Amino acid sequence: MVDADLLAERHPVFRAHIEASFGFQVAEPYHGPVVHLIASESLSQHPALGPGGNRPDRAHRSW
């Protein structure tokens, strides 16, 4: 069960992130480094997201 106060506090942030993700449009190519943050629990559920992943065409690096 999610606490109502916690939900009321976190939902606007979640919604802003979702809107930013779907509203973003690439204007030009970017060839610099990119940081992809994921929750540690995500790796146990989706190992392909981790370093190396299952995509040989994509380089992953962990710090």
BELCORSUL-V666695 format. One record per residue. N is the residue number from 0. SS is DSSP state (2 for helix, 1 for strand, 0 for the rest). PSI is psi in whole degrees, -180 to 180 (* if undefined). D_CENTER is the distance of its C-alpha to the mean C-alpha in Angstrom with 1 decimal. Layout:
N;SS;PSI;D_CENTER  N;SS;PSI;D_CENTER
This chain:
0;0;134;24.2  1;0;132;22.0  2;0;133;24.0  3;2;-39;24.7  4;2;-42;24.5  5;2;-44;21.1  6;2;-44;19.9  7;2;-33;21.8  8;2;-41;20.2  9;2;-27;16.5  10;2;-43;16.6  11;2;-36;17.1  12;2;-46;14.1  13;2;-47;11.9  14;2;-41;14.0  15;2;-41;13.7  16;2;-42;9.9  17;2;-45;10.5  18;2;-40;13.5  19;2;-40;12.0  20;2;-45;9.5  21;2;-23;12.6  22;2;-11;15.1  23;0;134;13.9  24;0;134;16.5  25;0;127;17.0  26;0;-27;20.4  27;0;160;21.1  28;0;147;19.9  29;0;125;18.1  30;0;11;19.0  31;0;-176;17.8  32;0;152;15.3  33;0;136;11.5  34;0;127;9.3  35;0;112;5.9  36;0;133;5.4  37;0;155;5.3  38;0;146;8.3  39;2;-32;11.5  40;2;-27;12.5  41;2;-35;9.9  42;2;-37;11.8  43;2;-30;15.0  44;2;-29;14.2  45;0;77;12.6  46;2;-25;14.2  47;2;-17;13.5  48;2;-16;9.9  49;0;179;12.0  50;0;131;14.2  51;0;-41;16.5  52;0;-153;14.9  53;0;22;17.3  54;0;97;17.2  55;0;-18;20.0  56;0;-3;19.4  57;0;128;16.1  58;0;132;16.4  59;0;144;14.1  60;0;137;15.1  61;0;146;14.6  62;0;*;16.1
